[in-house]
Amino acid sequence: MSQPSVFWWQRYGTLAQMAQATVALLGFVAILLQINEIRTGSRATSARQAFLGYTDLAFKNPKFAQPDYEKIKASGRDEQVQYESFVTYFLYACEEAINAFAGKREWLASCDYDLKPHLPFLCEKNAAQPAYLATYGAETQQWIKAWLKTASVTPPDCKLGKT
C-alpha cells in the first residue's frame, strides 16, 4: 500500500500555524524596538532635565556661571565649595546631554561655550586632585583635557590663555 503524498509544509504544521508563528515573531521584534525607543526617550528626557537644572542654577548664580575665579579663590571656603559643586553639576549635565544626544552637535556647542570660564578651576583641580576628573566618563575627561590644551590653560599658573 502506498503512503499518501505529504507536502513539505504539512510536516511542520498547517499554513495557519506558520502564519501565527510569523506574526508572533514580528510582534516580539516590535516589542524589542519599542523598549529601545522608550530607553532612548527616557535618556533624552533625563538629559534635558539635568541641563535645565544646570541652566536654572546658572541663572540663580551668575557669579559662578561667569566666574572671577581669583575672587572665588580669595573668598571663604563655603563659596569655594559652592563653586566646585556648580562646576560638578555643569559637567554632569553636559555628560548626560552629550551622551543622550550624540548626533546633535548643538548640545556639545552649548557645553563648549559654558566650559571656557571654568577651565582655570578645572586645571587647578586636576593638578591638585587628578581623581576629580576620573569621576567622569572617558569621553568627558578627553573633552575637558582637549579644551585645557586648546585654551592654553596649563599648570602651575592655570590662567586662561587666548583661544
DSSP file (Angstrom, degrees, kcal/mol; ACC not computed):
  #  RESIDUE AA STRUCTURE BP1 BP2  ACC     N-H-->O    O-->H-N    N-H-->O    O-->H-N    TCO  KAPPA ALPHA  PHI   PSI    X-CA   Y-CA   Z-CA
    1    1 A M              0   0    0      0, 0.0     2,-0.3     0, 0.0     0, 0.0   0.000 360.0 360.0 360.0 134.9    0.0    0.0    0.0
    2    2 A S        -     0   0    0      1,-0.1     3,-0.1     3,-0.0     0, 0.0  -0.592 360.0-119.7 -88.0 145.3    1.4    3.4   -0.9
    3    3 A Q        -     0   0    0     -2,-0.3     3,-0.1     1,-0.1    -1,-0.1  -0.563  35.0-102.1 -81.8 146.4    1.6    6.2    1.6
    4    4 A P        -     0   0    0      0, 0.0     2,-0.2     0, 0.0    -1,-0.1  -0.359  43.2 -99.7 -66.6 148.6   -0.3    9.4    0.8
    5    5 A S        -     0   0    0     -3,-0.1     2,-0.5    -2,-0.0    -3,-0.0  -0.493  37.5-156.3 -70.2 132.8    1.8   12.2   -0.5
    6    6 A V        -     0   0    0     -2,-0.2     2,-0.1    -3,-0.1    -1,-0.0  -0.951  10.1-134.4-116.9 126.5    2.7   14.8    2.2
    7    7 A F    >>  -     0   0    0     -2,-0.5     4,-0.8     1,-0.1     3,-0.7  -0.387  25.9-111.9 -73.5 157.9    3.6   18.3    1.3
    8    8 A W  H >> S+     0   0    0      1,-0.3     3,-0.8     2,-0.2     4,-0.5   0.872 116.0  52.2 -59.8 -39.3    6.7   19.9    2.9
    9    9 A W  H 3> S+     0   0    0      1,-0.2     4,-0.8     2,-0.2     3,-0.5   0.733  98.4  65.0 -73.5 -21.0    4.6   22.3    5.0
   10   10 A Q  H <4 S+     0   0    0     -3,-0.7    -1,-0.2     1,-0.2    -2,-0.2   0.775  93.9  61.1 -71.6 -24.1    2.4   19.6    6.3
   11   11 A R  H << S+     0   0    0     -3,-0.8    -1,-0.2    -4,-0.8    -2,-0.2   0.807 112.5  37.3 -68.5 -28.5    5.4   18.2    8.1
   12   12 A Y  H  < S-     0   0    0     -4,-0.5     2,-0.2    -3,-0.5    -1,-0.2   0.452 125.7 -81.3-104.8  -3.9    5.7   21.4   10.1
   13   13 A G     <  -     0   0    0     -4,-0.8    -1,-0.4    -3,-0.1    -2,-0.1  -0.657  60.3 -48.0 127.4 176.6    2.1   22.3   10.6
   14   14 A T     >  -     0   0    0     -2,-0.2     4,-1.8     1,-0.1     5,-0.2  -0.293  54.2-105.9 -77.9 167.7   -0.7   23.9    8.8
   15   15 A L  H  > S+     0   0    0      1,-0.2     4,-2.2     2,-0.2     5,-0.2   0.852 121.1  55.9 -61.6 -36.4   -0.4   27.2    7.0
   16   16 A A  H  > S+     0   0    0      2,-0.2     4,-2.4     1,-0.2    -1,-0.2   0.893 105.6  51.0 -65.1 -40.1   -2.3   28.9    9.7
   17   17 A Q  H  > S+     0   0    0      2,-0.2     4,-2.1     1,-0.2    -2,-0.2   0.897 110.5  48.6 -64.8 -40.3    0.1   27.7   12.4
   18   18 A M  H  X S+     0   0    0     -4,-1.8     4,-2.1     2,-0.2    -2,-0.2   0.895 111.5  49.8 -67.2 -39.3    3.1   29.0   10.4
   19   19 A A  H  X S+     0   0    0     -4,-2.2     4,-2.5     2,-0.2    -2,-0.2   0.905 110.0  51.4 -65.0 -40.6    1.3   32.4    9.9
   20   20 A Q  H  X S+     0   0    0     -4,-2.4     4,-2.2     1,-0.2    -2,-0.2   0.904 110.0  48.7 -62.9 -41.8    0.6   32.6   13.6
   21   21 A A  H  X S+     0   0    0     -4,-2.1     4,-2.2     2,-0.2    -1,-0.2   0.883 111.1  50.9 -65.8 -38.7    4.3   31.9   14.4
   22   22 A T  H  X S+     0   0    0     -4,-2.1     4,-2.4     2,-0.2    -2,-0.2   0.921 110.7  48.0 -64.5 -45.1    5.4   34.5   12.0
   23   23 A V  H  X S+     0   0    0     -4,-2.5     4,-2.4     2,-0.2    -2,-0.2   0.897 111.3  51.0 -63.9 -40.5    3.1   37.1   13.4
   24   24 A A  H  X S+     0   0    0     -4,-2.2     4,-2.1     2,-0.2    -1,-0.2   0.906 110.3  49.4 -63.6 -41.0    4.2   36.3   17.0
   25   25 A L  H  X S+     0   0    0     -4,-2.2     4,-2.2     2,-0.2    -2,-0.2   0.918 111.4  48.7 -64.3 -43.7    7.9   36.7   15.9
   26   26 A L  H  X S+     0   0    0     -4,-2.4     4,-2.3     1,-0.2    -2,-0.2   0.888 110.2  52.5 -62.7 -38.9    7.1   40.0   14.3
   27   27 A G  H  X S+     0   0    0     -4,-2.4     4,-2.1     2,-0.2    -1,-0.2   0.894 108.1  50.6 -63.1 -40.3    5.3   41.1   17.5
   28   28 A F  H  X S+     0   0    0     -4,-2.1     4,-2.1     2,-0.2    -2,-0.2   0.911 110.4  49.0 -64.6 -43.3    8.3   40.2   19.6
   29   29 A V  H  X S+     0   0    0     -4,-2.2     4,-2.2     1,-0.2    -2,-0.2   0.902 110.0  52.3 -62.7 -41.2   10.6   42.2   17.3
   30   30 A A  H  X S+     0   0    0     -4,-2.3     4,-2.3     1,-0.2    -2,-0.2   0.888 107.9  51.4 -63.1 -38.9    8.3   45.1   17.5
   31   31 A I  H  X S+     0   0    0     -4,-2.1     4,-2.5     2,-0.2    -1,-0.2   0.909 108.8  50.9 -64.6 -42.4    8.3   44.9   21.4
   32   32 A L  H  X S+     0   0    0     -4,-2.1     4,-2.0     1,-0.2    -2,-0.2   0.911 110.9  48.7 -61.6 -42.0   12.1   44.9   21.4
   33   33 A L  H  X S+     0   0    0     -4,-2.2     4,-2.2     2,-0.2    -2,-0.2   0.898 110.6  51.1 -64.1 -40.3   12.1   48.0   19.1
   34   34 A Q  H  X S+     0   0    0     -4,-2.3     4,-2.6     2,-0.2    -2,-0.2   0.914 108.0  51.7 -63.3 -43.1    9.6   49.7   21.4
   35   35 A I  H  X S+     0   0    0     -4,-2.5     4,-2.4     1,-0.2    -1,-0.2   0.908 109.8  50.1 -60.4 -42.0   11.7   49.0   24.5
   36   36 A N  H  X S+     0   0    0     -4,-2.0     4,-2.4     2,-0.2    -1,-0.2   0.909 111.1  48.7 -63.9 -42.1   14.8   50.5   22.8
   37   37 A E  H  X S+     0   0    0     -4,-2.2     4,-2.7     2,-0.2    -2,-0.2   0.889 111.0  50.2 -65.2 -39.5   12.8   53.7   21.8
   38   38 A I  H  X S+     0   0    0     -4,-2.6     4,-2.6     2,-0.2    -2,-0.2   0.919 110.6  49.7 -64.0 -43.4   11.5   54.0   25.4
   39   39 A R  H  X S+     0   0    0     -4,-2.4     4,-2.2     2,-0.2    -2,-0.2   0.923 113.0  46.5 -61.5 -44.9   15.0   53.7   26.7
   40   40 A T  H  X S+     0   0    0     -4,-2.4     4,-2.2     2,-0.2    -2,-0.2   0.913 113.7  48.5 -64.1 -43.5   16.3   56.4   24.3
   41   41 A G  H  X S+     0   0    0     -4,-2.7     4,-2.3     1,-0.2    -2,-0.2   0.885 111.2  50.3 -64.3 -39.4   13.4   58.7   25.1
   42   42 A S  H  X S+     0   0    0     -4,-2.6     4,-2.4     2,-0.2    -1,-0.2   0.902 110.3  49.4 -65.8 -41.6   13.9   58.3   28.8
   43   43 A R  H  X S+     0   0    0     -4,-2.2     4,-2.3     2,-0.2    -2,-0.2   0.901 111.3  49.7 -64.7 -40.5   17.6   59.0   28.5
   44   44 A A  H  X S+     0   0    0     -4,-2.2     4,-2.5     2,-0.2    -2,-0.2   0.909 111.2  49.0 -65.1 -42.2   16.9   62.2   26.4
   45   45 A T  H  X S+     0   0    0     -4,-2.3     4,-2.4     2,-0.2    -2,-0.2   0.917 111.3  49.6 -63.8 -43.3   14.3   63.4   29.0
   46   46 A S  H  X S+     0   0    0     -4,-2.4     4,-2.3     2,-0.2    -2,-0.2   0.909 111.4  49.0 -61.7 -42.9   16.7   62.8   31.8
   47   47 A A  H  X S+     0   0    0     -4,-2.3     4,-2.5     2,-0.2    50,-0.2   0.908 110.7  50.2 -64.8 -42.2   19.5   64.7   30.0
   48   48 A R  H  X S+     0   0    0     -4,-2.5     4,-2.7     1,-0.2    -2,-0.2   0.917 111.0  49.4 -61.6 -42.7   17.1   67.6   29.2
   49   49 A Q  H  X S+     0   0    0     -4,-2.4     4,-2.3     2,-0.2    -2,-0.2   0.908 111.3  49.0 -64.2 -41.6   16.1   67.8   32.9
   50   50 A A  H  X S+     0   0    0     -4,-2.3     4,-2.1     2,-0.2    -2,-0.2   0.916 114.1  45.4 -64.1 -42.8   19.7   67.8   34.1
   51   51 A F  H  X S+     0   0    0     -4,-2.5     4,-2.6     2,-0.2    -2,-0.2   0.879 111.8  51.6 -70.5 -36.6   20.7   70.5   31.6
   52   52 A L  H  X S+     0   0    0     -4,-2.7     4,-2.3    -5,-0.2    -1,-0.2   0.892 109.0  51.9 -64.2 -38.8   17.6   72.5   32.5
   53   53 A G  H  X S+     0   0    0     -4,-2.3     4,-2.2     2,-0.2    -2,-0.2   0.898 110.1  48.6 -62.2 -41.8   18.6   72.2   36.2
   54   54 A Y  H  X S+     0   0    0     -4,-2.1     4,-2.7     2,-0.2    -2,-0.2   0.925 110.2  51.4 -63.4 -44.3   22.1   73.5   35.4
   55   55 A T  H  X S+     0   0    0     -4,-2.6     4,-2.2     1,-0.2    -2,-0.2   0.898 110.6  48.6 -60.9 -41.1   20.6   76.4   33.4
   56   56 A D  H  X S+     0   0    0     -4,-2.3     4,-2.1     2,-0.2    -1,-0.2   0.909 111.4  49.8 -64.3 -42.0   18.4   77.3   36.4
   57   57 A L  H  X S+     0   0    0     -4,-2.2     4,-1.3     1,-0.2    -2,-0.2   0.895 110.6  49.9 -63.4 -40.6   21.4   77.0   38.7
   58   58 A A  H  < S+     0   0    0     -4,-2.7     7,-0.3     2,-0.2    -1,-0.2   0.881 109.8  51.5 -65.6 -38.2   23.4   79.3   36.4
   59   59 A F  H  < S+     0   0    0     -4,-2.2    -2,-0.2     1,-0.2    -1,-0.2   0.895 114.0  43.1 -64.5 -40.2   20.6   81.8   36.3
   60   60 A K  H  < S+     0   0    0     -4,-2.1    -1,-0.2     1,-0.2    -2,-0.2   0.671 122.9  38.5 -79.8 -17.4   20.4   81.9   40.1
   61   61 A N    >X  +     0   0    0     -4,-1.3     3,-1.9    -5,-0.2     4,-1.8  -0.520  60.5 159.7-132.6  65.7   24.2   82.0   40.5
   62   62 A P  H 3> S+     0   0    0      0, 0.0     4,-2.2     0, 0.0    -1,-0.1   0.789  73.9  66.9 -61.1 -25.3   25.7   84.3   37.8
   63   63 A K  H 34 S+     0   0    0      1,-0.2     5,-0.5     2,-0.2     9,-0.1   0.736 109.7  37.5 -67.7 -19.5   28.8   84.7   39.8
   64   64 A F  H <4 S+     0   0    0     -3,-1.9    -1,-0.2    -6,-0.2    -6,-0.1   0.739 111.4  57.6 -97.4 -30.6   29.5   81.0   39.2
   65   65 A A  H  < S+     0   0    0     -4,-1.8    -2,-0.2    -7,-0.3    -7,-0.1   0.897 126.8  19.5 -67.4 -40.0   28.2   80.8   35.6
   66   66 A Q  S  < S-     0   0    0     -4,-2.2    -1,-0.3    -5,-0.2    -2,-0.1  -0.692 100.9-167.0-124.9  75.7   30.7   83.6   34.6
   67   67 A P        -     0   0    0      0, 0.0     2,-0.8     0, 0.0    -3,-0.1  -0.233  33.8-146.5 -76.8 150.9   33.2   83.3   37.4
   68   68 A D    >>  -     0   0    0     -5,-0.5     4,-2.1     1,-0.2     3,-0.5  -0.890  26.9-170.0-101.4  92.0   36.0   85.5   38.6
   69   69 A Y  H 3> S+     0   0    0     -2,-0.8     4,-2.7     1,-0.3     5,-0.2   0.833  79.1  55.7 -62.4 -35.0   38.0   82.5   39.7
   70   70 A E  H 3> S+     0   0    0      1,-0.2     4,-1.7     2,-0.2    -1,-0.3   0.904 109.5  47.9 -62.8 -39.6   40.6   84.6   41.5
   71   71 A K  H <> S+     0   0    0     -3,-0.5     4,-1.0     2,-0.2    -2,-0.2   0.896 111.2  50.3 -67.3 -40.9   37.9   86.3   43.6
   72   72 A I  H >< S+     0   0    0     -4,-2.1     3,-0.6     1,-0.2    -2,-0.2   0.916 109.8  50.7 -64.0 -42.8   36.3   82.9   44.4
   73   73 A K  H 3< S+     0   0    0     -4,-2.7    -1,-0.2     1,-0.2    -2,-0.2   0.857 110.8  49.7 -62.2 -34.5   39.7   81.5   45.5
   74   74 A A  H 3< S+     0   0    0     -4,-1.7    -1,-0.2    -5,-0.2    -2,-0.2   0.670 100.9  82.5 -78.7 -16.6   40.1   84.6   47.7
   75   75 A S  S << S-     0   0    0     -4,-1.0    -3,-0.1    -3,-0.6     5,-0.0  -0.058  94.2 -67.3 -77.9-175.5   36.7   84.2   49.3
   76   76 A G     >  -     0   0    0      1,-0.1     4,-1.6     4,-0.0     3,-0.3  -0.158  46.4-102.6 -71.3 167.5   35.7   81.8   52.1
   77   77 A R  H  > S+     0   0    0      1,-0.2     4,-2.5     2,-0.2     5,-0.2   0.851 117.5  61.1 -58.1 -39.2   35.6   78.1   52.0
   78   78 A D  H  > S+     0   0    0      1,-0.2     4,-2.4     2,-0.2    -1,-0.2   0.918 105.3  46.3 -58.7 -44.7   31.8   78.0   51.6
   79   79 A E  H  > S+     0   0    0     -3,-0.3     4,-2.4     1,-0.2    -1,-0.2   0.869 111.1  52.8 -67.8 -35.2   31.9   79.9   48.4
   80   80 A Q  H  X S+     0   0    0     -4,-1.6     4,-2.4     2,-0.2    -1,-0.2   0.909 110.6  47.0 -64.9 -41.4   34.7   77.7   47.0
   81   81 A V  H  X S+     0   0    0     -4,-2.5     4,-2.3     2,-0.2    -2,-0.2   0.897 111.4  51.6 -67.5 -40.2   32.7   74.6   47.8
   82   82 A Q  H  X S+     0   0    0     -4,-2.4     4,-2.2    -5,-0.2    -2,-0.2   0.920 110.6  48.6 -61.2 -43.1   29.6   76.1   46.2
   83   83 A Y  H  X S+     0   0    0     -4,-2.4     4,-2.5     2,-0.2     5,-0.2   0.921 110.2  50.6 -64.8 -43.7   31.6   76.9   43.1
   84   84 A E  H  X S+     0   0    0     -4,-2.4     4,-2.4     1,-0.2    -1,-0.2   0.910 111.2  49.2 -60.6 -41.1   33.0   73.4   42.9
   85   85 A S  H  X S+     0   0    0     -4,-2.3     4,-2.5     2,-0.2    -1,-0.2   0.882 109.2  53.2 -64.8 -37.8   29.5   71.9   43.2
   86   86 A F  H  X S+     0   0    0     -4,-2.2     4,-2.4     2,-0.2    -2,-0.2   0.942 111.5  44.7 -61.2 -48.2   28.3   74.3   40.5
   87   87 A V  H  X S+     0   0    0     -4,-2.5     4,-2.8     1,-0.2     5,-0.2   0.894 111.8  53.4 -65.1 -39.7   31.1   73.1   38.1
   88   88 A T  H  X S+     0   0    0     -4,-2.4     4,-2.3    -5,-0.2    -1,-0.2   0.922 110.4  46.7 -60.3 -44.8   30.4   69.4   39.1
   89   89 A Y  H  X S+     0   0    0     -4,-2.5     4,-2.7     2,-0.2    -2,-0.2   0.909 111.7  52.2 -64.6 -41.5   26.7   69.8   38.2
   90   90 A F  H  X S+     0   0    0     -4,-2.4     4,-2.4     2,-0.2    -2,-0.2   0.935 110.8  46.4 -59.1 -47.8   27.6   71.6   35.0
   91   91 A L  H  X S+     0   0    0     -4,-2.8     4,-2.6     1,-0.2    -1,-0.2   0.883 112.4  50.8 -64.8 -38.4   29.9   68.7   33.9
   92   92 A Y  H  X S+     0   0    0     -4,-2.3     4,-2.5    -5,-0.2    -1,-0.2   0.932 110.7  48.8 -62.7 -45.6   27.3   66.1   34.9
   93   93 A A  H  X S+     0   0    0     -4,-2.7     4,-2.5     1,-0.2   -42,-0.2   0.906 113.6  46.9 -62.3 -41.9   24.6   67.9   32.9
   94   94 A C  H  X S+     0   0    0     -4,-2.4     4,-3.1     2,-0.2     5,-0.3   0.911 110.4  52.1 -66.5 -41.9   26.9   68.1   29.8
   95   95 A E  H  X S+     0   0    0     -4,-2.6     4,-2.0     1,-0.2    -2,-0.2   0.927 112.6  45.7 -60.2 -44.6   28.0   64.5   30.1
   96   96 A E  H  X S+     0   0    0     -4,-2.5     4,-2.4     2,-0.2    -2,-0.2   0.934 115.6  46.0 -63.2 -46.8   24.3   63.4   30.2
   97   97 A A  H  X S+     0   0    0     -4,-2.5     4,-2.5   -50,-0.2    -2,-0.2   0.917 112.7  48.9 -65.2 -44.5   23.4   65.7   27.3
   98   98 A I  H  < S+     0   0    0     -4,-3.1    -1,-0.2     1,-0.2    -2,-0.2   0.891 115.0  45.2 -65.3 -38.6   26.3   64.7   25.1
   99   99 A N  H >< S+     0   0    0     -4,-2.0     3,-0.7    -5,-0.3    -1,-0.2   0.880 116.5  44.9 -71.5 -37.6   25.7   61.0   25.7
  100  100 A A  H 3< S+     0   0    0     -4,-2.4    -2,-0.2     1,-0.2    -1,-0.2   0.826 123.5  34.5 -76.0 -31.3   22.0   61.3   25.1
  101  101 A F  T >< S+     0   0    0     -4,-2.5     3,-2.0    -5,-0.2    -1,-0.2  -0.373  70.5 152.1-120.3  52.5   22.2   63.5   22.0
  102  102 A A  T <  S+     0   0    0     -3,-0.7    -1,-0.2     1,-0.3    -2,-0.1   0.799  74.5  47.9 -55.7 -33.4   25.4   62.1   20.4
  103  103 A G  T 3  S+     0   0    0     -3,-0.2     2,-0.8     1,-0.1    -1,-0.3   0.497  93.6  85.5 -87.7  -3.0   24.3   63.1   16.9
  104  104 A K    X>  -     0   0    0     -3,-2.0     3,-1.2    -6,-0.2     4,-0.7  -0.846  56.5-169.3-107.8 104.0   23.3   66.6   17.8
  105  105 A R  H 3> S+     0   0    0     -2,-0.8     4,-2.4     1,-0.2     5,-0.2   0.735  77.0  73.6 -63.0 -26.7   26.2   69.0   17.7
  106  106 A E  H 3> S+     0   0    0      1,-0.2     4,-2.0     2,-0.2    -1,-0.2   0.796  92.0  56.0 -64.2 -27.7   24.3   71.9   19.3
  107  107 A W  H <> S+     0   0    0     -3,-1.2     4,-2.0    -6,-0.2    -1,-0.2   0.926 109.9  44.5 -69.1 -43.5   24.4   70.2   22.7
  108  108 A L  H  X S+     0   0    0     -4,-0.7     4,-3.0     2,-0.2    -2,-0.2   0.893 111.6  54.1 -65.6 -39.4   28.2   69.9   22.6
  109  109 A A  H  X S+     0   0    0     -4,-2.4     4,-2.3     2,-0.2    -2,-0.2   0.896 108.1  49.9 -61.9 -39.8   28.5   73.5   21.3
  110  110 A S  H  X S+     0   0    0     -4,-2.0     4,-1.8     2,-0.2    -1,-0.2   0.914 113.1  45.6 -64.4 -43.5   26.4   74.7   24.3
  111  111 A C  H  X S+     0   0    0     -4,-2.0     4,-1.7     2,-0.2    -2,-0.2   0.897 110.7  53.9 -67.3 -40.1   28.6   72.9   26.7
  112  112 A D  H  X S+     0   0    0     -4,-3.0     4,-1.3     1,-0.2     3,-0.2   0.929 108.4  50.3 -56.8 -45.9   31.8   74.1   24.9
  113  113 A Y  H  < S+     0   0    0     -4,-2.3    -1,-0.2     1,-0.2    -2,-0.2   0.902 114.9  42.0 -61.1 -43.3   30.5   77.7   25.3
  114  114 A D  H  < S+     0   0    0     -4,-1.8     4,-0.3     1,-0.2    -1,-0.2   0.681 106.9  63.9 -80.0 -17.9   29.8   77.3   29.0
  115  115 A L  H >< S+     0   0    0     -4,-1.7     3,-2.2    -3,-0.2     4,-0.5   0.880  82.4  76.2 -74.1 -38.3   33.0   75.4   29.8
  116  116 A K  G >< S+     0   0    0     -4,-1.3     3,-1.6     1,-0.3    -1,-0.2   0.822  91.2  51.1 -49.3 -48.0   35.6   78.0   28.9
  117  117 A P  G 3  S+     0   0    0      0, 0.0    -1,-0.3     0, 0.0     4,-0.3   0.692 109.2  54.0 -67.2 -13.1   35.3   80.2   32.1
  118  118 A H  G <> S+     0   0    0     -3,-2.2     4,-2.4    -4,-0.3     5,-0.2   0.445  79.5  95.8 -96.7  -1.1   35.7   77.2   34.3
  119  119 A L  H <> S+     0   0    0     -3,-1.6     4,-2.7    -4,-0.5     5,-0.2   0.881  79.2  54.5 -61.8 -40.7   39.0   76.0   32.7
  120  120 A P  H  > S+     0   0    0      0, 0.0     4,-2.3     0, 0.0    -1,-0.2   0.928 111.6  46.2 -58.9 -41.8   41.2   77.7   35.3
  121  121 A F  H  > S+     0   0    0     -4,-0.3     4,-3.0     2,-0.2     5,-0.2   0.943 113.5  48.3 -62.3 -47.5   39.4   75.9   38.1
  122  122 A L  H  X S+     0   0    0     -4,-2.4     4,-2.5     1,-0.2    -1,-0.2   0.865 110.5  52.3 -64.3 -35.7   39.5   72.5   36.3
  123  123 A C  H  X S+     0   0    0     -4,-2.7     4,-2.1    -5,-0.2    -1,-0.2   0.956 113.9  41.9 -62.4 -50.9   43.2   73.0   35.6
  124  124 A E  H  X S+     0   0    0     -4,-2.3     4,-2.4    -5,-0.2     5,-0.3   0.909 115.6  50.1 -63.2 -42.4   44.0   73.6   39.2
  125  125 A K  H  X S+     0   0    0     -4,-3.0     4,-3.4     1,-0.2     7,-0.3   0.913 111.6  47.7 -64.2 -42.6   41.7   70.9   40.4
  126  126 A N  H  < S+     0   0    0     -4,-2.5    -1,-0.2    -5,-0.2    -2,-0.2   0.865 113.0  48.8 -67.5 -35.7   43.1   68.3   38.0
  127  127 A A  H  < S+     0   0    0     -4,-2.1    -2,-0.2    -5,-0.2    -1,-0.2   0.897 121.1  35.2 -69.2 -39.8   46.7   69.2   39.0
  128  128 A A  H  < S+     0   0    0     -4,-2.4    -2,-0.2     1,-0.2    -3,-0.2   0.865 136.5  16.8 -82.4 -38.4   45.9   69.0   42.8
  129  129 A Q    ><  +     0   0    0     -4,-3.4     3,-2.2    -5,-0.3     4,-0.5  -0.709  59.9 178.7-138.9  83.0   43.4   66.1   42.7
  130  130 A P  T 3> S+     0   0    0      0, 0.0     4,-1.0     0, 0.0     3,-0.4   0.743  79.2  72.2 -58.7 -22.1   43.5   64.1   39.4
  131  131 A A  T 34 S+     0   0    0      1,-0.2     4,-0.5     2,-0.2    -5,-0.1   0.740  82.4  72.4 -65.7 -21.5   40.8   61.8   40.9
  132  132 A Y  T X4 S+     0   0    0     -3,-2.2     3,-1.3    -7,-0.3    -1,-0.2   0.951 101.0  40.6 -59.6 -50.9   38.3   64.6   40.4
  133  133 A L  G >4 S+     0   0    0     -4,-0.5     3,-1.9    -3,-0.4    -1,-0.2   0.778 103.4  70.5 -69.5 -24.4   38.2   64.2   36.6
  134  134 A A  G 3< S+     0   0    0     -4,-1.0    -1,-0.3     1,-0.3    -2,-0.2   0.640  82.7  72.9 -67.0 -12.5   38.3   60.4   37.0
  135  135 A T  G <  S+     0   0    0     -3,-1.3    -1,-0.3    -4,-0.5     2,-0.2   0.557  92.8  69.0 -78.0  -5.6   34.7   60.7   38.3
  136  136 A Y  S <  S-     0   0    0     -3,-1.9   -44,-0.0     1,-0.1     5,-0.0  -0.690  97.2 -87.4-108.2 163.8   33.5   61.4   34.8
  137  137 A G     >  -     0   0    0     -2,-0.2     4,-2.5     1,-0.1     5,-0.2  -0.191  40.4-106.3 -65.6 161.5   33.5   59.2   31.7
  138  138 A A  H  > S+     0   0    0      1,-0.2     4,-2.4     2,-0.2     5,-0.2   0.866 120.0  53.6 -58.2 -39.5   36.5   58.9   29.4
  139  139 A E  H  > S+     0   0    0      2,-0.2     4,-2.1     1,-0.2    -1,-0.2   0.904 109.9  46.9 -65.0 -41.0   34.8   61.0   26.7
  140  140 A T  H  > S+     0   0    0      2,-0.2     4,-2.5     1,-0.2    -2,-0.2   0.905 111.3  51.7 -67.3 -41.6   34.1   63.8   29.2
  141  141 A Q  H  X S+     0   0    0     -4,-2.5     4,-2.5     1,-0.2    -2,-0.2   0.918 111.5  47.0 -59.9 -43.6   37.7   63.7   30.5
  142  142 A Q  H  X S+     0   0    0     -4,-2.4     4,-2.5     2,-0.2    -1,-0.2   0.891 110.3  53.4 -65.5 -39.5   39.1   63.9   27.0
  143  143 A W  H  X S+     0   0    0     -4,-2.1     4,-1.9     2,-0.2    -2,-0.2   0.931 112.1  44.2 -60.3 -47.8   36.7   66.8   26.2
  144  144 A I  H  X S+     0   0    0     -4,-2.5     4,-2.5     2,-0.2    -2,-0.2   0.933 114.3  48.8 -64.6 -46.7   37.9   68.8   29.2
  145  145 A K  H  X S+     0   0    0     -4,-2.5     4,-2.0     1,-0.2    -1,-0.2   0.871 109.8  52.5 -63.9 -36.4   41.6   68.0   28.6
  146  146 A A  H  X S+     0   0    0     -4,-2.5     4,-2.7     2,-0.2    -1,-0.2   0.906 110.8  47.3 -64.7 -40.6   41.3   69.0   24.9
  147  147 A W  H  X S+     0   0    0     -4,-1.9     4,-2.6     2,-0.2    -2,-0.2   0.882 108.8  54.1 -68.9 -37.5   39.8   72.3   26.0
  148  148 A L  H  <>S+     0   0    0     -4,-2.5     5,-2.8     2,-0.2    -1,-0.2   0.914 113.6  43.3 -59.6 -42.2   42.5   72.9   28.5
  149  149 A K  H ><5S+     0   0    0     -4,-2.0     3,-1.2     3,-0.2    -2,-0.2   0.931 113.6  50.1 -69.6 -46.2   45.1   72.4   25.8
  150  150 A T  H 3<5S+     0   0    0     -4,-2.7    -2,-0.2     1,-0.3    -1,-0.2   0.890 114.6  44.5 -59.4 -41.3   43.2   74.5   23.2
  151  151 A A  T 3<5S-     0   0    0     -4,-2.6    10,-1.6    -5,-0.2    -1,-0.3   0.402 110.5-122.9 -85.8   3.0   42.8   77.4   25.7
  152  152 A S  T < 5 +     0   0    0     -3,-1.2     2,-0.8     1,-0.2    -3,-0.2   0.877  56.2 155.0  56.3  41.0   46.5   77.1   26.8
  153  153 A V      < +     0   0    0     -5,-2.8    -1,-0.2    -6,-0.2     7,-0.1  -0.870  15.7 155.0-100.6 105.4   45.4   76.6   30.4
  154  154 A T     >  -     0   0    0     -2,-0.8     4,-2.6     5,-0.3     5,-0.4  -0.953  34.0 -70.4-134.5 150.3   48.3   74.7   32.0
  155  155 A P  T  4 S+     0   0    0      0, 0.0   -31,-0.0     0, 0.0     2,-0.0  -0.365  98.7  35.3 -66.9 156.8   49.7   74.2   35.5
  156  156 A P  T  4 S+     0   0    0      0, 0.0   -29,-0.0     0, 0.0   -33,-0.0  -0.984 133.8  22.1 -88.2 -18.7   51.2   75.7   37.5
  157  157 A D  T  4 S-     0   0    0     -3,-0.3   -33,-0.1     2,-0.1    -4,-0.0   0.847  77.5-163.8 -81.4 -30.4   49.5   79.1   36.8
  158  158 A C     <  +     0   0    0     -4,-2.6     2,-0.3     1,-0.2   -34,-0.2   0.840  26.7 162.3  53.7  39.2   46.4   77.7   35.1
  159  159 A K        -     0   0    0     -5,-0.4     2,-0.5    -7,-0.2    -5,-0.3  -0.659  47.1-105.0 -89.0 146.2   45.5   81.1   33.6
  160  160 A L        -     0   0    0     -2,-0.3    -8,-0.1    -7,-0.1    -7,-0.1  -0.581  42.7-165.3 -72.0 119.0   43.0   81.3   30.7
  161  161 A G        -     0   0    0    -10,-1.6     2,-0.3    -2,-0.5    -9,-0.1  -0.140  32.6 -70.8 -90.4-169.1   45.0   82.0   27.6
  162  162 A K              0   0    0      1,-0.1    -1,-0.1   -10,-0.1     0, 0.0  -0.666 360.0 360.0 -86.9 141.1   43.8   83.2   24.2
  163  163 A T              0   0    0     -2,-0.3    -1,-0.1    -3,-0.1   -11,-0.1   0.364 360.0 360.0-117.6 360.0   41.7   80.8   22.1
